[in-house]
Amino acid sequence: MNAGAQALLPLFLRPVVRFAARVAAGGPAAAAATILHRAGALPRNRGLERLVRDDAFDGRDGQDCIASFVVGVMRCLA
């Protein structure tokens, strides 16, 4: 691994760990439903919409970069 990648690794590691902890705490189904809902790809279904947790992926400053990235990718694919 080169020096540039080693220097950037801590910047990416903390958000990934926070994202994984939120997924583990809220459950994978709720995380998937929330991400699909934010991406506009969640089918209209009351059972699925109940799983959506709008506060689940908001960081301390109201923005979680990993969740935003995943939602952006989902919007491109949907």
N, CA, C and O atoms as a CHARMM CRD file, in Angstrom:
* protein
*
  312
    1    1 MET  N      0.85500  -1.16400   0.00000 PROA 1      0.00000
    2    1 MET  CA     0.00000   0.00000   0.00000 PROA 1      0.00000
    3    1 MET  C      0.90400   1.23000   0.00000 PROA 1      0.00000
    4    1 MET  O      1.86000   1.30400   0.77200 PROA 1      0.00000
    5    2 ASN  N      0.60100   2.19200  -0.86500 PROA 2      0.00000
    6    2 ASN  CA     1.46100   3.36800  -0.92100 PROA 2      0.00000
    7    2 ASN  C      1.13000   4.35100   0.19600 PROA 2      0.00000
    8    2 ASN  O      0.13700   4.18500   0.90500 PROA 2      0.00000
    9    3 ALA  N      1.96400   5.37200   0.34900 PROA 3      0.00000
   10    3 ALA  CA     1.82000   6.31500   1.46200 PROA 3      0.00000
   11    3 ALA  C      0.53200   7.12400   1.35900 PROA 3      0.00000
   12    3 ALA  O     -0.06800   7.44800   2.38400 PROA 3      0.00000
   13    4 GLY  N      0.08900   7.45900   0.13700 PROA 4      0.00000
   14    4 GLY  CA    -1.14400   8.23200  -0.03200 PROA 4      0.00000
   15    4 GLY  C     -2.36100   7.46800   0.43600 PROA 4      0.00000
   16    4 GLY  O     -3.23900   8.02600   1.09500 PROA 4      0.00000
   17    5 ALA  N     -2.41600   6.19700   0.09800 PROA 5      0.00000
   18    5 ALA  CA    -3.54900   5.36500   0.52200 PROA 5      0.00000
   19    5 ALA  C     -3.53700   5.16000   2.03200 PROA 5      0.00000
   20    5 ALA  O     -4.59400   5.13800   2.66300 PROA 5      0.00000
   21    6 GLN  N     -2.36100   5.01100   2.60900 PROA 6      0.00000
   22    6 GLN  CA    -2.26300   4.84500   4.05300 PROA 6      0.00000
   23    6 GLN  C     -2.69400   6.10500   4.78700 PROA 6      0.00000
   24    6 GLN  O     -3.25600   6.02800   5.87900 PROA 6      0.00000
   25    7 ALA  N     -2.43300   7.26000   4.19300 PROA 7      0.00000
   26    7 ALA  CA    -2.82700   8.51500   4.82700 PROA 7      0.00000
   27    7 ALA  C     -4.33300   8.72900   4.76300 PROA 7      0.00000
   28    7 ALA  O     -4.90900   9.33500   5.66800 PROA 7      0.00000
   29    8 LEU  N     -4.97700   8.24200   3.71100 PROA 8      0.00000
   30    8 LEU  CA    -6.42200   8.42900   3.54200 PROA 8      0.00000
   31    8 LEU  C     -7.25600   7.37100   4.25600 PROA 8      0.00000
   32    8 LEU  O     -8.44200   7.58700   4.50500 PROA 8      0.00000
   33    9 LEU  N     -6.66500   6.25100   4.58400 PROA 9      0.00000
   34    9 LEU  CA    -7.40600   5.16300   5.21200 PROA 9      0.00000
   35    9 LEU  C     -8.13100   5.57800   6.49000 PROA 9      0.00000
   36    9 LEU  O     -9.30200   5.22800   6.63800 PROA 9      0.00000
   37   10 PRO  N     -7.50400   6.30900   7.43100 PROA 10     0.00000
   38   10 PRO  CA    -8.24200   6.71500   8.63700 PROA 10     0.00000
   39   10 PRO  C     -9.43700   7.62900   8.34100 PROA 10     0.00000
   40   10 PRO  O    -10.41800   7.62300   9.08500 PROA 10     0.00000
   41   11 LEU  N     -9.36100   8.40500   7.26900 PROA 11     0.00000
   42   11 LEU  CA   -10.47400   9.28300   6.91100 PROA 11     0.00000
   43   11 LEU  C    -11.69900   8.49100   6.46600 PROA 11     0.00000
   44   11 LEU  O    -12.82800   8.92600   6.69200 PROA 11     0.00000
   45   12 PHE  N    -11.49400   7.34500   5.84200 PROA 12     0.00000
   46   12 PHE  CA   -12.59000   6.52400   5.37800 PROA 12     0.00000
   47   12 PHE  C    -13.03500   5.48600   6.40000 PROA 12     0.00000
   48   12 PHE  O    -14.18900   5.05900   6.40000 PROA 12     0.00000
   49   13 LEU  N    -12.13200   5.09100   7.25400 PROA 13     0.00000
   50   13 LEU  CA   -12.42200   4.01900   8.19900 PROA 13     0.00000
   51   13 LEU  C    -13.45800   4.42500   9.24300 PROA 13     0.00000
   52   13 LEU  O    -14.36600   3.64600   9.53300 PROA 13     0.00000
   53   14 ARG  N    -13.34700   5.60900   9.80700 PROA 14     0.00000
   54   14 ARG  CA   -14.28400   6.06400  10.84500 PROA 14     0.00000
   55   14 ARG  C    -15.72100   6.13500  10.32700 PROA 14     0.00000
   56   14 ARG  O    -16.61400   5.61800  10.99800 PROA 14     0.00000
   57   15 PRO  N    -15.99800   6.75500   9.15700 PROA 15     0.00000
   58   15 PRO  CA   -17.37800   6.76200   8.66400 PROA 15     0.00000
   59   15 PRO  C    -17.91300   5.37400   8.34300 PROA 15     0.00000
   60   15 PRO  O    -19.09600   5.10500   8.55100 PROA 15     0.00000
   61   16 VAL  N    -17.06400   4.49500   7.84400 PROA 16     0.00000
   62   16 VAL  CA   -17.51400   3.13200   7.54000 PROA 16     0.00000
   63   16 VAL  C    -17.87900   2.39300   8.82300 PROA 16     0.00000
   64   16 VAL  O    -18.87200   1.66700   8.86200 PROA 16     0.00000
   65   17 VAL  N    -17.08900   2.57300   9.85900 PROA 17     0.00000
   66   17 VAL  CA   -17.38100   1.92000  11.14000 PROA 17     0.00000
   67   17 VAL  C    -18.67100   2.46900  11.73800 PROA 17     0.00000
   68   17 VAL  O    -19.47800   1.69900  12.25900 PROA 17     0.00000
   69   18 ARG  N    -18.88600   3.79500  11.67400 PROA 18     0.00000
   70   18 ARG  CA   -20.13300   4.37400  12.17800 PROA 18     0.00000
   71   18 ARG  C    -21.33400   3.85800  11.39800 PROA 18     0.00000
   72   18 ARG  O    -22.36900   3.54300  11.98600 PROA 18     0.00000
   73   19 PHE  N    -21.20200   3.77100  10.07600 PROA 19     0.00000
   74   19 PHE  CA   -22.28200   3.26200   9.23300 PROA 19     0.00000
   75   19 PHE  C    -22.59500   1.81300   9.59300 PROA 19     0.00000
   76   19 PHE  O    -23.76400   1.44800   9.72600 PROA 19     0.00000
   77   20 ALA  N    -21.57200   0.99000   9.74900 PROA 20     0.00000
   78   20 ALA  CA   -21.78000  -0.41500  10.10500 PROA 20     0.00000
   79   20 ALA  C    -22.41700  -0.55200  11.48600 PROA 20     0.00000
   80   20 ALA  O    -23.25400  -1.42900  11.69700 PROA 20     0.00000
   81   21 ALA  N    -22.03000   0.30200  12.41900 PROA 21     0.00000
   82   21 ALA  CA   -22.62500   0.25200  13.75900 PROA 21     0.00000
   83   21 ALA  C    -24.10200   0.62900  13.71800 PROA 21     0.00000
   84   21 ALA  O    -24.91300   0.02400  14.41900 PROA 21     0.00000
   85   22 ARG  N    -24.45800   1.61400  12.91300 PROA 22     0.00000
   86   22 ARG  CA   -25.87300   1.99300  12.78800 PROA 22     0.00000
   87   22 ARG  C    -26.68500   0.89000  12.13900 PROA 22     0.00000
   88   22 ARG  O    -27.82100   0.63400  12.53800 PROA 22     0.00000
   89   23 VAL  N    -26.10700   0.23500  11.13900 PROA 23     0.00000
   90   23 VAL  CA   -26.80200  -0.88200  10.49300 PROA 23     0.00000
   91   23 VAL  C    -27.00400  -2.01200  11.49000 PROA 23     0.00000
   92   23 VAL  O    -28.08700  -2.59500  11.55400 PROA 23     0.00000
   93   24 ALA  N    -25.98000  -2.32500  12.26500 PROA 24     0.00000
   94   24 ALA  CA   -26.08100  -3.40800  13.24200 PROA 24     0.00000
   95   24 ALA  C    -27.08300  -3.07000  14.34800 PROA 24     0.00000
   96   24 ALA  O    -27.82900  -3.94000  14.79800 PROA 24     0.00000
   97   25 ALA  N    -27.09900  -1.81700  14.78100 PROA 25     0.00000
   98   25 ALA  CA   -27.99900  -1.42500  15.86800 PROA 25     0.00000
   99   25 ALA  C    -29.45700  -1.40000  15.41800 PROA 25     0.00000
  100   25 ALA  O    -30.34500  -1.81800  16.16000 PROA 25     0.00000
  101   26 GLY  N    -29.69900  -0.91800  14.21900 PROA 26     0.00000
  102   26 GLY  CA   -31.07200  -0.78700  13.73700 PROA 26     0.00000
  103   26 GLY  C    -31.58100  -2.01200  13.01200 PROA 26     0.00000
  104   26 GLY  O    -32.78600  -2.14400  12.80000 PROA 26     0.00000
  105   27 GLY  N    -30.71600  -2.88700  12.63700 PROA 27     0.00000
  106   27 GLY  CA   -31.10500  -4.06900  11.89200 PROA 27     0.00000
  107   27 GLY  C    -30.90600  -3.86000  10.40400 PROA 27     0.00000
  108   27 GLY  O    -31.15000  -2.77000   9.88800 PROA 27     0.00000
  109   28 PRO  N    -30.46400  -4.89500   9.71600 PROA 28     0.00000
  110   28 PRO  CA   -30.20900  -4.77600   8.28100 PROA 28     0.00000
  111   28 PRO  C    -31.46000  -4.46200   7.46600 PROA 28     0.00000
  112   28 PRO  O    -31.37700  -3.75200   6.46400 PROA 28     0.00000
  113   29 ALA  N    -32.61700  -4.97900   7.87900 PROA 29     0.00000
  114   29 ALA  CA   -33.84500  -4.71300   7.13100 PROA 29     0.00000
  115   29 ALA  C    -34.22200  -3.23800   7.20700 PROA 29     0.00000
  116   29 ALA  O    -34.61900  -2.64500   6.20400 PROA 29     0.00000
  117   30 ALA  N    -34.10000  -2.64900   8.38100 PROA 30     0.00000
  118   30 ALA  CA   -34.40500  -1.22400   8.53800 PROA 30     0.00000
  119   30 ALA  C    -33.39800  -0.37100   7.77700 PROA 30     0.00000
  120   30 ALA  O    -33.76600   0.65000   7.19600 PROA 30     0.00000
  121   31 ALA  N    -32.13500  -0.77800   7.77300 PROA 31     0.00000
  122   31 ALA  CA   -31.11800  -0.03000   7.03600 PROA 31     0.00000
  123   31 ALA  C    -31.38100  -0.08300   5.53700 PROA 31     0.00000
  124   31 ALA  O    -31.29800   0.93600   4.85200 PROA 31     0.00000
  125   32 ALA  N    -31.69500  -1.26100   5.03100 PROA 32     0.00000
  126   32 ALA  CA   -31.98200  -1.39800   3.60200 PROA 32     0.00000
  127   32 ALA  C    -33.23100  -0.60900   3.22000 PROA 32     0.00000
  128   32 ALA  O    -33.25100   0.05600   2.18400 PROA 32     0.00000
  129   33 ALA  N    -34.27200  -0.67800   4.04600 PROA 33     0.00000
  130   33 ALA  CA   -35.50100   0.05700   3.75400 PROA 33     0.00000
  131   33 ALA  C    -35.26500   1.56000   3.78100 PROA 33     0.00000
  132   33 ALA  O    -35.81300   2.28500   2.95100 PROA 33     0.00000
  133   34 THR  N    -34.46100   2.03800   4.71900 PROA 34     0.00000
  134   34 THR  CA   -34.17800   3.47200   4.81800 PROA 34     0.00000
  135   34 THR  C    -33.38700   3.95700   3.61700 PROA 34     0.00000
  136   34 THR  O    -33.68400   5.01500   3.06300 PROA 34     0.00000
  137   35 ILE  N    -32.38200   3.19200   3.20900 PROA 35     0.00000
  138   35 ILE  CA   -31.56400   3.57900   2.05800 PROA 35     0.00000
  139   35 ILE  C    -32.39500   3.55300   0.78400 PROA 35     0.00000
  140   35 ILE  O    -32.30500   4.47200  -0.03100 PROA 35     0.00000
  141   36 LEU  N    -33.19400   2.52400   0.60200 PROA 36     0.00000
  142   36 LEU  CA   -34.05600   2.45800  -0.58600 PROA 36     0.00000
  143   36 LEU  C    -35.08300   3.58200  -0.59100 PROA 36     0.00000
  144   36 LEU  O    -35.39300   4.13000  -1.64800 PROA 36     0.00000
  145   37 HSD  N    -35.61400   3.92900   0.57500 PROA 37     0.00000
  146   37 HSD  CA   -36.57600   5.02200   0.67000 PROA 37     0.00000
  147   37 HSD  C    -35.93500   6.35200   0.27700 PROA 37     0.00000
  148   37 HSD  O    -36.51300   7.12600  -0.48600 PROA 37     0.00000
  149   38 ARG  N    -34.74500   6.60800   0.80100 PROA 38     0.00000
  150   38 ARG  CA   -34.05100   7.85900   0.46900 PROA 38     0.00000
  151   38 ARG  C    -33.65500   7.91700  -0.99500 PROA 38     0.00000
  152   38 ARG  O    -33.57800   9.00200  -1.57300 PROA 38     0.00000
  153   39 ALA  N    -33.40200   6.76100  -1.60400 PROA 39     0.00000
  154   39 ALA  CA   -33.03700   6.72000  -3.01700 PROA 39     0.00000
  155   39 ALA  C    -34.24900   6.76600  -3.92800 PROA 39     0.00000
  156   39 ALA  O    -34.11000   6.91100  -5.14200 PROA 39     0.00000
  157   40 GLY  N    -35.43500   6.64300  -3.35500 PROA 40     0.00000
  158   40 GLY  CA   -36.65400   6.66400  -4.15900 PROA 40     0.00000
  159   40 GLY  C    -36.94200   5.33400  -4.83000 PROA 40     0.00000
  160   40 GLY  O    -37.69700   5.28000  -5.80100 PROA 40     0.00000
  161   41 ALA  N    -36.35400   4.26500  -4.32500 PROA 41     0.00000
  162   41 ALA  CA   -36.51600   2.95200  -4.93700 PROA 41     0.00000
  163   41 ALA  C    -37.34200   1.98600  -4.09100 PROA 41     0.00000
  164   41 ALA  O    -37.46700   0.81200  -4.43900 PROA 41     0.00000
  165   42 LEU  N    -37.90600   2.47000  -2.98200 PROA 42     0.00000
  166   42 LEU  CA   -38.70000   1.60700  -2.11200 PROA 42     0.00000
  167   42 LEU  C    -40.12800   1.53500  -2.65900 PROA 42     0.00000
  168   42 LEU  O    -40.76200   2.57100  -2.86200 PROA 42     0.00000
  169   43 PRO  N    -40.63700   0.33100  -2.89900 PROA 43     0.00000
  170   43 PRO  CA   -42.01400   0.21200  -3.39000 PROA 43     0.00000
  171   43 PRO  C    -43.00800   0.74500  -2.36100 PROA 43     0.00000
  172   43 PRO  O    -42.74500   0.71900  -1.15800 PROA 43     0.00000
  173   44 ARG  N    -44.14500   1.22700  -2.84300 PROA 44     0.00000
  174   44 ARG  CA   -45.19500   1.73000  -1.94600 PROA 44     0.00000
  175   44 ARG  C    -45.83400   0.55000  -1.23000 PROA 44     0.00000
  176   44 ARG  O    -46.67600  -0.15200  -1.78900 PROA 44     0.00000
  177   45 ASN  N    -45.42400   0.34400   0.00700 PROA 45     0.00000
  178   45 ASN  CA   -45.90800  -0.76000   0.80800 PROA 45     0.00000
  179   45 ASN  C    -45.83500  -0.31200   2.26500 PROA 45     0.00000
  180   45 ASN  O    -44.76300   0.04200   2.75600 PROA 45     0.00000
  181   46 ARG  N    -46.96400  -0.32700   2.94700 PROA 46     0.00000
  182   46 ARG  CA   -46.98600   0.14900   4.34000 PROA 46     0.00000
  183   46 ARG  C    -46.04900  -0.65900   5.23400 PROA 46     0.00000
  184   46 ARG  O    -45.41700  -0.10200   6.13100 PROA 46     0.00000
  185   47 GLY  N    -45.95700  -1.94000   5.00100 PROA 47     0.00000
  186   47 GLY  CA   -45.06800  -2.77200   5.81300 PROA 47     0.00000
  187   47 GLY  C    -43.61500  -2.36300   5.66100 PROA 47     0.00000
  188   47 GLY  O    -42.87500  -2.32200   6.64300 PROA 47     0.00000
  189   48 LEU  N    -43.20000  -2.06100   4.43600 PROA 48     0.00000
  190   48 LEU  CA   -41.82600  -1.62300   4.20900 PROA 48     0.00000
  191   48 LEU  C    -41.60700  -0.20800   4.72000 PROA 48     0.00000
  192   48 LEU  O    -40.54600   0.10100   5.26200 PROA 48     0.00000
  193   49 GLU  N    -42.60400   0.65400   4.54900 PROA 49     0.00000
  194   49 GLU  CA   -42.46000   2.04100   4.99000 PROA 49     0.00000
  195   49 GLU  C    -42.37200   2.14600   6.50900 PROA 49     0.00000
  196   49 GLU  O    -41.81000   3.11000   7.03000 PROA 49     0.00000
  197   50 ARG  N    -42.91500   1.17300   7.21700 PROA 50     0.00000
  198   50 ARG  CA   -42.78900   1.17500   8.68100 PROA 50     0.00000
  199   50 ARG  C    -41.35800   0.91300   9.13500 PROA 50     0.00000
  200   50 ARG  O    -40.96300   1.31100  10.23100 PROA 50     0.00000
  201   51 LEU  N    -40.58900   0.24300   8.28800 PROA 51     0.00000
  202   51 LEU  CA   -39.19500  -0.04500   8.62700 PROA 51     0.00000
  203   51 LEU  C    -38.28300   1.16600   8.47200 PROA 51     0.00000
  204   51 LEU  O    -37.19200   1.20000   9.04200 PROA 51     0.00000
  205   52 VAL  N    -38.72600   2.16400   7.70000 PROA 52     0.00000
  206   52 VAL  CA   -37.88600   3.32400   7.41700 PROA 52     0.00000
  207   52 VAL  C    -37.65800   4.12500   8.69500 PROA 52     0.00000
  208   52 VAL  O    -38.60000   4.49000   9.39900 PROA 52     0.00000
  209   53 ARG  N    -36.40200   4.38400   8.97100 PROA 53     0.00000
  210   53 ARG  CA   -36.00400   5.18300  10.13300 PROA 53     0.00000
  211   53 ARG  C    -35.23800   6.38700   9.60700 PROA 53     0.00000
  212   53 ARG  O    -34.05300   6.28800   9.29100 PROA 53     0.00000
  213   54 ASP  N    -35.91900   7.52400   9.51500 PROA 54     0.00000
  214   54 ASP  CA   -35.29300   8.71400   8.94900 PROA 54     0.00000
  215   54 ASP  C    -34.13600   9.22700   9.79500 PROA 54     0.00000
  216   54 ASP  O    -33.22300   9.86200   9.26700 PROA 54     0.00000
  217   55 ASP  N    -34.15700   8.96500  11.08400 PROA 55     0.00000
  218   55 ASP  CA   -33.08000   9.44300  11.95300 PROA 55     0.00000
  219   55 ASP  C    -31.92000   8.45500  12.04800 PROA 55     0.00000
  220   55 ASP  O    -30.91900   8.74000  12.70600 PROA 55     0.00000
  221   56 ALA  N    -32.04300   7.30700  11.40600 PROA 56     0.00000
  222   56 ALA  CA   -31.04900   6.25200  11.59100 PROA 56     0.00000
  223   56 ALA  C    -29.68200   6.59800  11.02300 PROA 56     0.00000
  224   56 ALA  O    -28.66600   6.20900  11.59700 PROA 56     0.00000
  225   57 PHE  N    -29.63200   7.31200   9.92000 PROA 57     0.00000
  226   57 PHE  CA   -28.34800   7.53900   9.26600 PROA 57     0.00000
  227   57 PHE  C    -27.94600   8.99300   9.24500 PROA 57     0.00000
  228   57 PHE  O    -27.10100   9.38800   8.44100 PROA 57     0.00000
  229   58 ASP  N    -28.53100   9.80000  10.10800 PROA 58     0.00000
  230   58 ASP  CA   -28.07700  11.18000  10.22900 PROA 58     0.00000
  231   58 ASP  C    -26.90700  11.21300  11.18800 PROA 58     0.00000
  232   58 ASP  O    -27.00400  10.73600  12.31900 PROA 58     0.00000
  233   59 GLY  N    -25.81100  11.77100  10.73800 PROA 59     0.00000
  234   59 GLY  CA   -24.64000  11.89000  11.59200 PROA 59     0.00000
  235   59 GLY  C    -24.81300  13.00900  12.58900 PROA 59     0.00000
  236   59 GLY  O    -25.88600  13.60200  12.69600 PROA 59     0.00000
  237   60 ARG  N    -23.76200  13.29000  13.30900 PROA 60     0.00000
  238   60 ARG  CA   -23.82800  14.36300  14.30500 PROA 60     0.00000
  239   60 ARG  C    -24.14000  15.70600  13.66700 PROA 60     0.00000
  240   60 ARG  O    -24.85300  16.52200  14.25000 PROA 60     0.00000
  241   61 ASP  N    -23.61100  15.93800  12.47400 PROA 61     0.00000
  242   61 ASP  CA   -23.86100  17.20200  11.78800 PROA 61     0.00000
  243   61 ASP  C    -25.01100  17.09700  10.79700 PROA 61     0.00000
  244   61 ASP  O    -25.19400  17.98400   9.96400 PROA 61     0.00000
  245   62 GLY  N    -25.78900  16.02000  10.88000 PROA 62     0.00000
  246   62 GLY  CA   -26.93700  15.84600  10.00300 PROA 62     0.00000
  247   62 GLY  C    -26.60200  15.20000   8.67600 PROA 62     0.00000
  248   62 GLY  O    -27.46100  15.11500   7.79900 PROA 62     0.00000
  249   63 GLN  N    -25.36400  14.74000   8.50800 PROA 63     0.00000
  250   63 GLN  CA   -24.98400  14.16200   7.23600 PROA 63     0.00000
  251   63 GLN  C    -24.02900  12.99600   7.47500 PROA 63     0.00000
  252   63 GLN  O    -23.02400  13.13700   8.17200 PROA 63     0.00000
  253   64 ASP  N    -24.34500  11.87600   6.90600 PROA 64     0.00000
  254   64 ASP  CA   -23.48700  10.70500   6.98200 PROA 64     0.00000
  255   64 ASP  C    -22.96300  10.44200   5.57600 PROA 64     0.00000
  256   64 ASP  O    -23.73400  10.09400   4.68100 PROA 64     0.00000
  257   65 CYS  N    -21.66500  10.60300   5.37700 PROA 65     0.00000
  258   65 CYS  CA   -21.11600  10.55300   4.02500 PROA 65     0.00000
  259   65 CYS  C    -21.23900   9.16400   3.39000 PROA 65     0.00000
  260   65 CYS  O    -21.46200   9.06800   2.18300 PROA 65     0.00000
  261   66 ILE  N    -21.10300   8.10800   4.15600 PROA 66     0.00000
  262   66 ILE  CA   -21.19800   6.76500   3.58600 PROA 66     0.00000
  263   66 ILE  C    -22.63700   6.48100   3.16800 PROA 66     0.00000
  264   66 ILE  O    -22.87100   5.96500   2.07500 PROA 66     0.00000
  265   67 ALA  N    -23.59900   6.80900   4.02000 PROA 67     0.00000
  266   67 ALA  CA   -25.00600   6.60900   3.66400 PROA 67     0.00000
  267   67 ALA  C    -25.38400   7.47100   2.47100 PROA 67     0.00000
  268   67 ALA  O    -26.13400   7.02100   1.60400 PROA 67     0.00000
  269   68 SER  N    -24.88500   8.69800   2.40600 PROA 68     0.00000
  270   68 SER  CA   -25.15600   9.57000   1.26400 PROA 68     0.00000
  271   68 SER  C    -24.57400   8.98300  -0.01700 PROA 68     0.00000
  272   68 SER  O    -25.19700   9.05900  -1.07600 PROA 68     0.00000
  273   69 PHE  N    -23.39500   8.40300   0.07700 PROA 69     0.00000
  274   69 PHE  CA   -22.77900   7.76900  -1.08200 PROA 69     0.00000
  275   69 PHE  C    -23.61000   6.57800  -1.55900 PROA 69     0.00000
  276   69 PHE  O    -23.85600   6.42600  -2.75600 PROA 69     0.00000
  277   70 VAL  N    -24.03800   5.74000  -0.62700 PROA 70     0.00000
  278   70 VAL  CA   -24.84200   4.56900  -0.98400 PROA 70     0.00000
  279   70 VAL  C    -26.16100   5.00500  -1.62400 PROA 70     0.00000
  280   70 VAL  O    -26.59600   4.42000  -2.61600 PROA 70     0.00000
  281   71 VAL  N    -26.80000   6.03700  -1.05000 PROA 71     0.00000
  282   71 VAL  CA   -28.05400   6.54900  -1.62200 PROA 71     0.00000
  283   71 VAL  C    -27.80700   7.09900  -3.02200 PROA 71     0.00000
  284   71 VAL  O    -28.61200   6.86800  -3.92400 PROA 71     0.00000
  285   72 GLY  N    -26.72200   7.81100  -3.21300 PROA 72     0.00000
  286   72 GLY  CA   -26.39200   8.34500  -4.54500 PROA 72     0.00000
  287   72 GLY  C    -26.20300   7.25400  -5.57500 PROA 72     0.00000
  288   72 GLY  O    -26.67600   7.37000  -6.70500 PROA 72     0.00000
  289   73 VAL  N    -25.51300   6.19500  -5.19000 PROA 73     0.00000
  290   73 VAL  CA   -25.32800   5.06300  -6.10400 PROA 73     0.00000
  291   73 VAL  C    -26.66900   4.40000  -6.42500 PROA 73     0.00000
  292   73 VAL  O    -26.92700   4.03100  -7.57100 PROA 73     0.00000
  293   74 MET  N    -27.51500   4.25200  -5.41300 PROA 74     0.00000
  294   74 MET  CA   -28.82500   3.64500  -5.63400 PROA 74     0.00000
  295   74 MET  C    -29.67500   4.50700  -6.56500 PROA 74     0.00000
  296   74 MET  O    -30.41200   3.97600  -7.39500 PROA 74     0.00000
  297   75 ARG  N    -29.58100   5.82700  -6.43600 PROA 75     0.00000
  298   75 ARG  CA   -30.34600   6.72100  -7.32600 PROA 75     0.00000
  299   75 ARG  C    -29.87600   6.57600  -8.76400 PROA 75     0.00000
  300   75 ARG  O    -30.68100   6.65500  -9.69200 PROA 75     0.00000
  301   76 CYS  N    -28.58800   6.36700  -8.95300 PROA 76     0.00000
  302   76 CYS  CA   -28.07900   6.18400 -10.30600 PROA 76     0.00000
  303   76 CYS  C    -28.54100   4.86900 -10.91400 PROA 76     0.00000
  304   76 CYS  O    -28.79700   4.78800 -12.11600 PROA 76     0.00000
  305   77 LEU  N    -28.64700   3.85200 -10.09100 PROA 77     0.00000
  306   77 LEU  CA   -29.04600   2.52600 -10.58800 PROA 77     0.00000
  307   77 LEU  C    -30.55200   2.37900 -10.75700 PROA 77     0.00000
  308   77 LEU  O    -31.01100   1.57400 -11.56700 PROA 77     0.00000
  309   78 ALA  N    -31.32200   3.15000 -10.00000 PROA 78     0.00000
  310   78 ALA  CA   -32.78200   3.00900 -10.06200 PROA 78     0.00000
  311   78 ALA  C    -33.38700   3.77800 -11.20700 PROA 78     0.00000
  312   78 ALA  O    -34.60400   3.75800 -11.38900 PROA 78     0.00000
